[in-house]
Amino acid sequence: MRNFLRSFGWATNGLRIVWREERNFRVDVVVAVVVAIAAYLRDFAPWQWIILVILIGWVLMGEIVNTAIEDICDKIEPQRDPVIGKIKDAMAGYVLVSAISAAIAGVMLFFF
């Protein structure tokens, strides 16, 4: 049980690190709060909240995974490397696709 509780501490520490070091994560959290307030004001139905929470989680998880992979790449190869660059660009593309698809789905939730 102690290890289980300790894992929550490590997870919380990981979120603190991402919050402190990653500007895009902070921007995404602020946008998520604004969207949640707008959804509350629009009196979203439970099914809309479920989708909204999944979309927000998807984007935030993408930022966290991107950060982790970029840090691993920097640890493995601190110098400029074309393969590492390709990995980092692919991860940035992953986050971009998740954010764009979440934004499109969010617009649909609000206006359709």
Secondary structure as UniProt FT lines:
FT   HELIX           2..21
FT   HELIX           23..41
FT   TURN            42..43
FT   HELIX           46..76
FT   HELIX           82..111
//
